[in-house]
Amino acid sequence: MSAMRFVLVLLLTTALWAPGSVQADESVCVSNVTGLVAALASFDTQPDSTLTIRLVQGDYPIGNALGGELYNQHSTVSLQVLGGYTAGCAGREIDPANTIIDGLDEDQSGFGFIFSHDASALLEGLTFTHMHSFNSPLPAAAVDLAQEVGEGDSGTYVVRYCRFIGNTGHGILGLSGPIMTVFSSVFADNNVTSSTAGVIWAQMNYEANNEVVVTNNTLANNIGTALLIDEFDESTDRISDVSDNIFWGNTHDFSLLDVHAGNPPLLESYNIISTLTGLAPATTDLAVDPRFNAGLDNYTLALNSPAINSGDPFPLFGWPALDAAGNPRVVGSRVDRGAYESTVDDRSEAIVTTSADNGDNVHPQAGSLRAAIKTGNAAAGPFRISFALSGGCGQILEIAAPMLDITGNVTIDGTTQSGWTANTSRDVFDANLCILLNGAGNSNTPWALHVPSTAMNARLTVQGMMFAGFSDAAIKLEGGNAHRIFGNQFGAIAFTVPNHQAIRVTGESGGAFIGDYANAAAVNLIAGSTDSGIDIDNASGGSTIASNLIGFQIDGTTNGGNGTGVFIFESPDNNLQLNVIGHSATTAIEIAGPSATGNIVQANTIGSNRAQASAPNATDGVQLDFGASANTIGAPLDSTDGGNAINDNGGPGVWVGTTAGNGNCVLENAFAGNGGLDIDLAAAGPTQNQPSSPGSNANRLQNYPVLASALYAAGTVPKEVVAGQLQSVPNATFRLDFYYAQTYGPDGRGLAQIDIGSANVTTNGSGITVFAIEIPITHHPVATGVVTATATDMSGDTSEVGNVVVERSDRIFADGFDP
């Protein structure tokens, strides 16, 4: 299951937070119906951008003022409609009950949007009520988010922390596109008038690579089908998931229609659900009364609800940050099923009341962290350690001797100390953390927290803590599984000694989750380690490292570099996504060893911060060596999603070194300002094409395409026509990726600055293909520049960046006179 987690970056974040993308975004603050109507109507006229509509708290009796409009945008325009703002949009409280869009039960009061290319949409913190669906050009839902047929495969539609109450129509929330995600939302008392639609109505697109994720929602008392997924297509290789939901009191709960043979698995689990069509219920499902609290439209959970602390303990797509009322998830040992999180914490607890530590694991200081860990290890079930130290925030716990090993299911929660506040940004670290565990650089304090290899059933969760001065790793995980480390600070603390490593996952430990995908409060700051910031060398692999600031001070800019940012050694199927990694004394990411296979590096910013301020790593952006093979740096071979921004590093952007293995796929990344080739194979510097391919070194020394010309035609649909030749393996298929830059790269090779498209070609019996490929372009500067290309075989061997050709501009073609 861990190997499939590459889809996570595509789920919520890649399209909305793509590294290296530069767009002229539009943001408006709306406080009345007139402003809302004008803002929604402006979608049609936006240039390539993100239109963000921020709604001030209140009621918006919009009726049918939009006339059942279906807005159709042919540019790459993303849309965000966000509720909960205070006056002037000065602040925000996410709770859909405070921002209500009301259709007044008028005909044609619904509205929808059609997106093009890889544009995305986000609805957050809103209530939609008394909306009626519209019927032009086709019967649609009360609220509809769709993509033009055949347009790309990375559009992401996210609906979270919303309510859909008392609406009527062919469908209620209609979604049609590559990636469709709904979580922590309530759908209740709606009336679906069609047997072929649903309250949540997700339509697969046979020309796109689809995924539907519906998790932690409550769908109750609806007339019609609560969730309907249509056209489950065999061409899809993403994983869909329906889990941790409550279905109750609906005419029908869940239907799959038109399921095609050969489709990938749909994960359906941990739901409260009764009626399913197209699949059998999972053994983890319940068919019992969820026991809502009494009251009109109240779908929160009573204290005796079976939904409480009974959700999936290891969800494939992680947990939502908030529930449907804007309250934090997860309170207990497991997430609650449904849209709302209760206040019931099923963990037993010890409270740390003293910063003293006597170093004695047999008779630890009463009220100390050491004593709390001892109690937690002995607990029969989940256990939480909280803090109530006198003196408020800013507490130092000096560790006197090696800390007691953790062998139970223990959560160490620094957010409980008075004065703690959460991080609010993925770009800086502005959390106010209160508890520092200090090893002071002593040899008898190798770690702050340690799970030994013998503790196979242990599970450690750590949040809201600071760590400095540990001579091995501040947190060392050798046993147990599914450990979660989030919202912590390692290093970058004044007047302390650096850690040797911040986090190490090794030995018999299973997959760890370090950081989070969409929750800024879960970002870890990892700075100043004398060795690697994060070291992953467990044989089972499967760890996820997501949305961390690695190598920066708290401002997200100043040098806080580690020796190496992330080091993966002899460990498979790990996922590095959405991290910012800079200022390393060596490489940002190194992947090494014959067992280092299936690792995925996607949507990271490497060598700069998210604002594109330079933060160079001293040598390579990403280095693969010592037999590392079949790893993915950027998009998978069959996709265009997941590219990294790799800038300003001292060596190559990605170096598949002389000792590396084969099948290392390097696609769709954006490079700028690196000291070596953007993609380099074998010995540093350009490697000439092999007269007989494949070769016998890294990535089989895959030959690059030799380009002859590039013709750029601006116009309504800009195009690039690229001609050249590839000589490689006979009778084989290759993916060619083309890149634009403003100038030449090192050693006369190209710069893979902006990807402008890809196409497949097939060699003849002599191993040669001559091509002239026309590529529609969605992102290209006004000025002409130079073009280069890479070739990747179907085993994933990507070539170096190739030669450069200067673009010519075809004015006749650009003006639309070309047939």
C-alpha positions in Angstrom: 0.0 0.0 0.0 2.9 2.4 0.7 4.1 2.1 -2.8 0.8 3.5 -4.1 1.1 6.6 -2.0 2.6 8.6 -4.9 -1.0 9.5 -5.7 -1.1 11.5 -2.5 0.7 14.4 -3.9 -1.7 14.5 -6.7 -4.7 14.3 -4.4 -4.8 17.7 -2.7 -1.7 19.6 -3.4 0.3 19.3 -6.6 -2.2 21.2 -8.8 -2.9 23.8 -6.1 0.7 24.2 -4.8 2.9 23.2 -7.8 6.5 24.2 -7.2 8.0 26.6 -9.6 4.7 27.8 -11.1 4.4 31.5 -11.6 0.9 32.8 -12.1 -0.8 36.3 -11.8 -3.4 35.3 -9.2 -6.5 37.3 -8.5 -8.0 37.5 -5.0 -11.2 39.3 -4.0 -12.9 39.8 -0.6 -16.7 39.5 -0.9 -19.3 40.5 1.7 -22.6 40.6 -0.2 -24.6 38.9 -2.9 -23.7 41.5 -5.6 -20.0 41.0 -4.9 -20.4 37.2 -5.0 -22.2 37.2 -8.3 -19.7 39.5 -9.9 -16.7 37.5 -8.5 -18.1 34.2 -9.8 -18.9 35.7 -13.2 -15.4 37.0 -13.5 -14.1 33.4 -13.8 -14.8 33.4 -17.6 -12.5 36.4 -18.2 -9.5 35.4 -16.1 -6.1 34.9 -17.7 -4.0 31.9 -16.6 -4.2 32.3 -12.8 -5.9 31.3 -9.7 -9.1 33.2 -8.8 -9.6 33.2 -5.1 -13.0 34.4 -3.7 -12.9 35.0 0.0 -16.4 35.3 1.6 -17.0 37.3 4.8 -19.1 35.4 7.3 -22.8 35.8 6.8 -25.8 34.7 4.7 -25.7 35.1 0.9 -29.3 34.7 -0.4 -28.2 34.4 -4.0 -31.4 32.8 -5.3 -31.1 32.3 -9.1 -29.1 35.5 -9.6 -26.5 33.5 -11.6 -29.3 32.1 -13.8 -28.1 28.5 -13.5 -24.9 29.5 -15.2 -22.3 27.0 -16.3 -19.1 29.0 -16.6 -16.7 27.6 -19.2 -13.0 28.7 -19.0 -10.6 27.7 -21.8 -7.6 29.1 -20.1 -5.7 27.4 -17.2 -7.7 29.1 -14.5 -8.0 27.6 -11.0 -10.8 28.6 -8.6 -10.9 28.8 -4.8 -14.1 29.8 -3.0 -13.3 30.1 0.7 -15.7 30.9 3.6 -15.3 32.1 7.1 -13.6 35.5 6.8 -14.1 38.3 9.3 -14.8 41.9 8.2 -12.4 43.1 5.4 -11.1 39.5 5.2 -8.7 40.4 8.1 -9.0 37.0 9.7 -10.7 33.7 9.3 -12.6 31.0 11.2 -13.3 27.8 9.2 -16.8 26.7 10.1 -19.4 26.2 7.3 -22.2 27.3 9.6 -20.9 30.9 9.5 -20.9 31.3 5.7 -24.1 30.3 3.9 -24.9 30.4 0.2 -28.7 30.1 -0.1 -30.5 29.3 -3.4 -33.9 30.2 -1.8 -35.4 27.1 -3.4 -35.6 29.0 -6.7 -35.3 27.2 -10.0 -31.9 27.4 -11.8 -30.3 28.5 -8.6 -27.4 26.1 -9.0 -24.1 27.0 -10.8 -21.1 25.2 -12.1 -17.7 25.6 -13.6 -15.9 23.8 -16.5 -12.1 23.9 -16.2 -9.4 23.4 -18.8 -6.0 21.9 -18.8 -4.6 21.2 -15.3 -6.7 23.9 -13.5 -8.0 23.0 -10.1 -10.8 24.0 -7.7 -11.2 24.3 -3.9 -14.5 24.8 -2.0 -13.8 25.3 1.7 -15.8 26.4 4.8 -19.1 26.9 3.0 -22.7 25.9 3.5 -24.8 25.4 0.3 -28.6 25.2 1.0 -31.8 25.4 -1.0 -29.9 25.2 -4.2 -31.7 23.7 -7.3 -29.7 22.1 -10.1 -29.6 23.6 -13.6 -30.2 21.9 -17.0 -28.0 23.7 -19.5 -26.2 22.5 -21.4 -26.8 19.1 -19.7 -28.6 18.1 -16.5 -26.2 18.9 -13.8 -25.9 19.1 -10.0 -26.7 22.0 -7.7 -23.0 22.7 -7.6 -20.9 21.3 -10.4 -17.1 21.2 -10.9 -16.1 19.6 -14.2 -13.2 19.4 -16.7 -13.3 19.6 -20.5 -13.1 16.1 -21.9 -9.6 15.0 -22.7 -7.9 18.0 -21.1 -4.8 16.8 -19.3 -4.9 14.5 -16.2 -3.9 16.6 -13.2 -7.0 18.8 -12.5 -7.8 18.5 -8.8 -11.2 19.3 -7.3 -11.3 19.5 -3.5 -14.4 20.0 -1.3 -13.6 20.2 2.4 -15.2 21.5 5.6 -18.5 22.2 3.8 -22.2 21.5 4.3 -24.8 20.7 1.6 -28.2 20.9 3.4 -31.7 20.8 1.9 -30.7 21.1 -1.8 -32.7 19.6 -4.8 -31.6 18.5 -8.2 -30.5 15.9 -10.7 -27.4 15.7 -8.5 -26.2 17.8 -5.5 -22.4 18.0 -5.7 -21.3 17.1 -9.2 -17.6 16.3 -9.9 -16.1 15.2 -13.2 -12.4 15.3 -13.7 -9.1 13.5 -13.0 -8.8 13.9 -9.2 -12.0 14.4 -7.2 -11.8 14.7 -3.4 -14.4 15.3 -0.7 -13.7 15.2 3.0 -14.9 16.4 6.4 -18.2 17.6 4.9 -21.9 17.0 5.7 -24.5 16.1 3.0 -28.0 15.9 4.6 -31.7 16.3 3.8 -31.0 16.7 0.1 -33.4 15.4 -2.7 -31.8 13.8 -5.7 -34.3 13.6 -8.6 -32.4 11.2 -10.9 -31.7 7.5 -10.5 -28.4 8.0 -12.4 -26.9 10.7 -10.1 -26.2 11.1 -6.4 -25.8 13.6 -3.6 -22.1 13.2 -4.3 -22.0 12.4 -8.0 -18.5 11.6 -9.3 -18.2 11.0 -13.0 -15.1 9.4 -14.3 -13.6 10.7 -17.5 -12.5 7.9 -19.9 -9.8 10.2 -21.3 -8.3 11.0 -18.0 -6.4 9.2 -15.2 -9.1 9.3 -12.5 -9.3 9.1 -8.8 -12.1 9.6 -6.4 -11.4 10.1 -2.6 -14.4 10.4 -0.3 -13.3 10.3 3.3 -14.7 11.4 6.7 -18.0 12.7 5.5 -21.5 12.3 6.9 -24.3 11.6 4.3 -27.6 11.4 6.1 -31.3 11.5 5.4 -31.0 12.1 1.7 -33.6 11.1 -0.9 -31.8 9.2 -3.6 -28.3 7.7 -3.7 -25.9 9.4 -1.3 -22.7 8.6 -3.3 -22.6 7.5 -6.9 -19.4 6.9 -8.9 -20.0 6.5 -12.6 -17.8 5.1 -15.4 -15.1 3.4 -13.3 -12.7 3.0 -16.2 -10.0 0.4 -16.8 -7.6 3.1 -18.1 -7.3 4.5 -14.6 -4.2 3.6 -12.6 -4.8 5.8 -9.6 -6.3 4.4 -6.4 -9.8 5.6 -5.3 -10.8 5.5 -1.6 -14.2 5.6 0.2 -13.5 5.3 3.9 -14.4 6.6 7.3 -17.8 8.0 6.2 -21.2 7.7 7.8 -24.1 6.8 5.5 -27.4 6.8 7.4 -31.0 7.2 6.5 -30.5 7.6 2.8 -32.7 5.9 0.2 -29.5 4.2 -1.0 -26.0 4.7 0.3 -23.4 3.9 -2.3 -23.5 2.8 -6.0 -20.8 2.1 -8.6 -22.2 2.3 -12.2 -20.7 1.1 -15.4 -17.6 -0.6 -13.9 -15.2 -1.6 -16.6 -13.1 -4.7 -16.5 -9.5 -4.3 -15.5 -10.2 -1.3 -13.2 -7.8 -0.8 -10.3 -8.9 -1.4 -6.7 -11.4 0.8 -5.0 -10.6 0.9 -1.3 -13.9 0.9 0.6 -13.5 0.5 4.4 -14.3 1.7 7.9 -17.7 3.2 6.8 -21.0 3.1 8.6 -23.0 1.9 5.7 -26.0 -0.4 4.8 -26.8 -0.4 1.1 -24.1 -0.9 -1.6 -24.4 -1.6 -5.3 -21.5 -2.8 -7.4 -19.3 -4.0 -4.5 -19.5 -5.9 -1.2 -19.1 -4.2 2.1 -15.7 -4.4 3.8 -15.2 -6.4 7.0 -14.4 -3.1 8.8 -17.7 -1.5 7.9 -20.5 -1.2 10.4 -24.3 -1.3 9.7 -25.4 0.3 13.0 -27.1 3.5 14.2 -24.3 6.2 14.3 -26.2 7.9 17.2 -26.2 11.5 16.3 -26.8 14.1 18.9 -30.5 15.2 19.1 -31.6 18.3 17.4 -32.6 19.7 14.0 -29.7 19.3 11.4 -27.4 18.1 14.2 -25.1 15.4 12.8 -22.5 15.6 15.5 -21.8 12.4 17.4 -23.3 11.4 20.8 -20.8 10.3 23.4 -21.9 6.6 22.9 -21.6 6.7 19.1 -19.9 3.6 17.6 -18.2 6.1 15.1 -16.0 7.5 17.8 -12.3 6.5 17.7 -13.1 3.6 15.3 -11.9 5.0 11.9 -9.1 3.6 9.8 -5.9 3.6 11.9 -3.6 3.8 8.8 -5.5 5.7 6.1 -3.9 5.6 2.7 -4.5 9.4 2.2 -3.9 10.5 5.7 -6.3 12.3 8.0 -8.1 15.6 7.4 -6.6 18.5 9.4 -10.1 19.6 10.6 -13.6 18.3 11.0 -16.7 19.8 9.5 -16.9 22.5 12.2 -13.3 23.5 11.9 -12.2 21.6 15.0 -8.9 19.6 14.9 -8.7 16.0 14.0 -7.6 13.5 15.5 -8.6 13.7 19.2 -8.3 10.0 20.3 -6.2 7.1 19.2 -8.0 6.9 15.9 -10.0 9.3 13.8 -13.8 9.3 14.2 -15.9 8.1 11.3 -18.0 10.8 9.7 -17.6 14.5 9.3 -17.4 15.5 12.9 -14.7 14.7 15.5 -15.9 14.2 19.0 -14.1 15.3 22.1 -13.8 11.7 23.4 -10.2 10.7 23.9 -9.9 7.0 24.5 -6.2 7.2 25.5 -5.1 7.0 29.1 -2.9 9.9 30.1 0.0 11.0 32.2 0.8 14.7 32.7 4.4 16.0 32.9 4.6 18.5 35.7 8.3 18.9 36.2 11.3 19.5 33.9 13.6 17.6 36.3 15.1 14.3 35.2 17.1 12.0 37.5 18.2 9.7 34.6 16.9 6.6 36.5 14.7 4.3 34.4 13.8 2.1 37.4 12.7 4.9 39.7 12.2 8.0 37.5 11.5 11.4 39.0 7.8 11.7 39.7 6.0 13.9 37.2 8.9 13.8 34.7 8.8 12.8 31.1 10.8 9.7 31.9 8.2 8.6 34.5 5.4 9.3 32.0 7.0 7.1 29.3 7.4 4.3 31.8 3.7 4.5 32.6 2.8 4.7 28.9 4.8 1.6 28.1 2.9 -0.3 30.8 -0.5 0.9 29.6 -2.8 -1.7 28.0 -3.9 0.6 25.2 -3.2 4.0 23.6 -1.5 6.4 25.9 -0.9 10.2 25.8 1.7 12.2 27.5 0.7 15.9 28.0 2.4 18.8 29.7 1.4 21.2 32.4 4.7 22.7 33.6 4.4 25.8 35.7 5.9 29.0 34.2 4.1 28.8 30.9 5.9 28.5 27.5 9.6 28.1 27.1 10.5 24.9 29.1 13.9 23.1 28.8 14.0 19.4 29.8 17.7 18.5 30.2 18.1 14.8 29.5 20.4 13.4 32.1 20.9 9.9 30.7 19.7 7.7 27.8 15.9 8.0 27.8 13.7 5.0 28.5 12.9 3.1 25.3 9.3 3.4 24.1 7.6 0.1 23.7 3.9 0.9 23.7 1.4 3.0 21.8 2.5 6.4 23.1 1.7 10.0 22.0 4.0 12.7 23.3 2.0 15.9 22.8 3.8 19.2 23.3 0.8 21.2 22.1 -0.8 20.7 25.5 1.7 23.1 27.3 0.2 26.5 27.9 1.4 29.0 25.4 1.7 26.7 22.4 0.4 27.9 19.1 0.4 26.0 15.8 2.4 26.7 12.6 0.2 28.5 10.1 2.3 28.4 6.9 4.0 25.8 4.7 6.6 28.5 3.8 7.9 29.5 7.3 7.9 28.0 10.7 5.9 30.4 12.9 4.7 27.9 15.6 5.3 28.8 19.2 6.7 25.6 20.7 7.1 25.4 24.4 9.0 22.2 25.3 12.7 21.6 24.4 14.3 18.3 24.9 18.0 19.0 25.2 20.8 16.4 25.0 23.5 19.1 25.2 25.8 17.1 22.9 26.7 14.6 25.6 27.7 11.1 24.6 25.3 9.6 27.1 22.4 11.3 25.4 22.3 9.6 21.9 18.6 10.3 21.5 15.6 11.9 23.0 13.1 9.3 22.0 13.9 5.7 20.9 11.8 2.8 19.8 14.0 -0.4 19.9 13.9 -3.1 17.3 12.4 -5.5 19.8 9.3 -3.4 20.3 7.5 -4.6 17.2 4.0 -3.5 18.3 5.1 0.0 19.4 3.7 3.1 17.8 5.1 6.6 18.6 3.4 9.9 17.8 5.3 13.1 18.6 3.9 16.6 18.0 4.7 20.1 19.1 8.2 19.4 20.6 11.7 20.9 20.1 14.9 18.8 20.0 18.6 19.8 20.2 22.0 18.3 21.1 21.5 14.5 20.6 24.6 12.6 19.4 22.8 9.9 17.4 19.3 10.9 16.3 16.9 13.0 18.2 14.2 10.5 17.3 15.4 7.0 16.4 12.8 4.5 15.2 14.2 0.9 15.1 11.0 -1.1 15.7 7.2 -0.7 15.6 5.2 0.8 12.7 3.2 3.7 11.5 5.0 6.2 13.7 3.9 9.8 13.2 6.2 12.8 13.7 4.6 16.2 13.0 4.7 19.9 14.0 8.1 19.6 15.7 11.3 21.6 15.5 14.7 19.9 15.2 17.7 22.4 15.6 17.7 26.1 14.7 17.5 26.8 18.5 19.7 29.5 19.9 22.5 28.5 22.3 22.1 24.8 21.7 24.3 22.1 20.2 23.1 20.6 16.8 21.7 17.1 16.5 23.7 14.5 14.7 20.5 13.5 12.9 17.0 14.8 13.5 15.0 11.6 12.6 16.2 8.1 11.7 14.0 5.3 10.6 16.0 2.1 10.7 16.1 -1.6 11.7 12.8 -3.4 11.9 10.7 -0.2 11.9 7.7 0.0 9.5 6.5 3.0 7.5 6.7 6.3 9.3 4.8 9.5 8.5 6.9 12.6 8.9 5.0 15.8 8.3 1.7 15.9 6.4 0.3 16.8 3.0 -2.1 19.7 3.4 -1.9 20.7 7.1 0.5 23.5 7.8 0.4 22.8 11.6 2.0 19.4 10.8 5.2 20.8 9.2 8.4 19.8 10.8 11.4 22.2 10.8 14.6 20.2 10.4 17.8 22.3 10.6 21.5 22.2 11.5 22.0 18.4 11.8 25.7 17.6 11.4 24.8 14.5 9.4 21.5 14.0 7.5 18.4 15.8 8.6 16.3 12.6 8.0 17.9 9.2 7.5 15.8 6.3 6.2 17.5 3.0 6.1 14.9 0.5 7.2 14.6 -2.7 5.0 10.8 -2.5 4.8 10.7 1.1 3.7 7.3 2.7 3.1 7.9 6.0 5.0 6.3 9.3 3.9 8.2 12.6 4.3 5.8 15.4 3.3 5.6 19.2 3.6 8.6 19.7 5.8 11.1 22.7 5.9 14.5 21.0 5.8 17.7 23.1 6.0 16.2 26.5 7.0 15.8 28.7 10.0 12.3 29.5 11.2 12.0 32.3 8.6 12.0 29.7 5.8 14.9 31.5 4.1 18.0 31.8 6.3 20.6 29.0 6.2 19.8 26.2 8.6 21.4 23.5 6.5 22.0 19.9 7.4 24.9 17.8 6.3 22.5 16.1 3.9 18.8 16.9 3.7 17.4 13.4 3.3 19.4 10.2 3.0 17.7 7.0 1.9 19.9 3.9 2.0 18.9 0.4 1.2 15.2 1.2 1.8 12.4 0.9 -0.8 9.1 2.6 -1.5 9.5 5.8 0.4 7.8 9.0 -0.6 9.3 12.5 -0.5 6.7 15.0 -1.4 6.1 18.8 -1.0 9.2 19.4 1.1 11.4 22.4 0.8 15.1 21.4 1.1 17.9 23.8 1.0 21.4 24.9 2.3 22.7 21.3 2.7 26.4 20.9 3.1 26.3 18.1 0.5 23.2 16.9 -1.4 19.6 17.7 -0.8 18.4 14.1 -1.3 20.6 11.1 -1.7 19.2 7.6 -2.6 21.6 4.8 -2.4 21.9 1.0 -2.3 20.6 -1.9 -4.4 17.5 -2.2 -2.2 16.7 1.5 -2.7 14.0 0.9 -5.3 10.5 2.4 -5.8 11.3 5.6 -4.0 9.3 8.6 -5.2 10.4 12.2 -5.1 7.7 14.5 -6.2 6.6 18.2 -5.9 9.5 19.2 -3.7 11.4 22.5 -3.9 15.1 21.8 -3.9 17.7 24.5 -3.7 15.4 27.4 -3.1 12.5 28.3 -0.8 8.9 28.4 -2.0 9.2 32.1 -2.8 12.1 31.1 -5.2 14.8 32.8 -3.1 18.0 30.9 -3.6 18.9 28.3 -0.9 21.6 26.2 -2.7 22.6 22.8 -1.7 26.4 22.5 -2.0 26.5 19.6 -4.4 23.6 17.9 -6.1 19.9 18.4 -5.9 19.1 14.7 -6.0 21.8 12.0 -6.2 21.3 8.3 -6.9 24.2 5.9 -6.5 25.4 2.5 -5.2 22.9 0.5 -7.2 19.8 2.6 -6.6 17.3 1.7 -9.3 13.6 2.1 -10.4 13.1 5.3 -8.5 10.9 8.2 -9.7 12.1 11.8 -9.6 9.2 13.9 -10.7 6.3 12.4 -12.7 5.8 8.7 -13.3 6.4 7.4 -16.8 2.7 7.4 -17.6 1.8 10.8 -16.1 2.6 14.5 -16.2 2.1 15.1 -12.4 4.6 15.5 -9.7 7.5 17.5 -11.0 10.0 19.1 -8.6 11.6 22.6 -8.7 15.3 22.0 -8.6 17.3 25.2 -8.6 20.7 26.8 -7.8 22.5 23.6 -6.5 26.2 23.4 -6.7 26.3 20.3 -8.8 23.8 18.6 -11.2 20.1 19.0 -10.6 19.7 15.2 -10.7 22.8 13.0 -10.9 22.3 9.3 -11.6 25.9 8.6 -10.7 28.4 6.1 -12.1 27.4 3.5 -9.4 23.7 3.9 -9.8 21.4 1.2 -11.3 18.8 1.4 -14.0 15.2 2.5 -14.4 15.5 5.9 -12.6 12.8 8.0 -14.1 13.4 11.8 -14.2 10.5 13.6 -15.7 8.5 16.9 -15.7 10.9 18.7 -13.2 11.7 22.4 -13.5 15.5 23.2 -13.3 17.3 26.6 -13.1 20.8 27.7 -12.1 22.4 24.4 -11.2 26.1 24.1 -11.4 26.0 20.9 -13.4 23.8 19.3 -16.0 20.1 19.4 -15.0 20.0 15.6 -15.6 23.4 13.9 -15.6 24.2 10.2 -16.1 27.4 8.4 -14.9 30.5 10.5 -14.6 29.8 14.2 -13.9 29.4 16.2 -17.0 28.1 15.4 -20.5 28.1 11.8 -21.6 28.1 11.3 -25.3 25.4 9.2 -27.0 26.3 5.5 -27.3 26.9 4.1 -30.8 25.2 0.9 -29.5 22.4 1.4 -27.1 21.7 0.4 -24.3 25.0 1.1 -22.5 26.3 -0.6 -19.4 26.3 2.2 -16.8 23.6 4.2 -15.0 20.2 4.1 -16.6 21.9 2.0 -19.3 23.3 5.3 -20.6 20.1 5.9 -22.4 20.7 8.1 -25.4 19.2 11.6 -25.6 17.2 12.8 -28.7 19.3 14.9 -31.1 17.2 17.9 -32.0 17.4 19.5 -35.4 14.8 22.3 -35.1 12.1 23.9 -32.9 9.3 26.0 -34.3 7.2 28.1 -31.9 3.8 29.3 -33.0 1.8 31.6 -30.7 -1.9 32.1 -31.2 -5.2 30.9 -29.8 -3.6 27.5 -29.2 0.2 27.9 -29.0 2.2 25.0 -30.5 5.7 23.8 -30.7 6.9 21.7 -33.6 10.1 19.9 -32.7 12.1 17.8 -35.2 15.0 15.5 -34.6 16.2 11.9 -34.3 16.6 9.3 -31.6 19.0 6.3 -31.9 18.5 3.6 -29.3 17.1 0.1 -28.9 15.5 -1.3 -32.0 11.7 -1.7 -32.2 11.1 0.0 -28.8 8.9 2.8 -27.5 10.3 5.9 -25.9 8.8 8.9 -24.1 10.3 12.2 -25.3 10.0 15.2 -23.1 10.7 18.7 -24.4 11.9 21.6 -22.3 12.1 25.4 -22.9 14.8 27.7 -21.5 16.0 31.2 -22.1 19.6 30.2 -22.7 22.0 27.3 -23.0 23.0 25.2 -20.0 26.5 24.0 -18.8 28.7 22.4 -21.4 26.5 23.4 -24.2 23.6 21.2 -23.2 20.1 22.2 -22.6 18.3 23.5 -19.5 15.1 21.8 -18.6 13.6 25.0 -17.3 9.9 24.7 -18.4 8.4 21.5 -19.7 6.5 22.1 -22.9 5.1 18.7 -23.5 5.9 15.1 -24.3 5.2 12.4 -26.9 5.9 8.8 -27.5 8.0 7.5 -30.5 9.0 4.0 -31.6 12.3 3.1 -33.2 12.6 1.0 -36.3 14.6 -2.3 -36.7 17.8 -0.3 -36.8 17.0 1.5 -33.6 16.3 4.9 -35.2 13.3 7.1 -35.2 13.1 10.4 -37.1 10.4 12.6 -35.7 8.6 15.9 -36.2 6.2 16.4 -33.3 3.6 19.1 -32.8 2.9 19.8 -29.2 0.1 22.1 -27.9 1.6 24.4 -25.2 -0.1 25.8 -22.2 3.0 27.5 -20.6 5.5 29.4 -22.7 7.0 32.8 -22.2 6.3 35.4 -24.9 9.9 35.5 -26.0 11.4 32.6 -28.0 14.3 30.8 -26.4 16.0 27.4 -26.8 14.6 23.8 -26.6 16.1 20.6 -25.4 14.8 17.1 -24.8 15.2 13.8 -22.9 14.3 10.3 -23.8 12.9 7.7 -21.4 12.4 4.0 -22.3 9.5 2.0 -21.0 11.7 0.7 -18.2 12.1 4.2 -16.8 15.6 4.9 -18.0 15.8 8.7 -18.5 18.6 10.2 -20.6 20.7 13.2 -19.9 19.4 16.6 -21.2 20.4 16.7 -24.8 21.6 19.2 -27.3 20.0 22.7 -27.8 18.2 24.2 -30.7 17.1 27.8 -31.0 13.4 28.3 -31.4 12.1 29.9 -34.6 8.9 31.8 -34.6 6.3 31.0 -37.3 4.2 34.1 -37.7 1.9 32.7 -40.3 1.1 29.7 -38.2 0.7 31.9 -35.1 -1.8 34.1 -36.9 -4.0 31.2 -37.7 -3.4 30.9 -41.4 -1.8 27.4 -41.2 -4.4 24.8 -42.2 
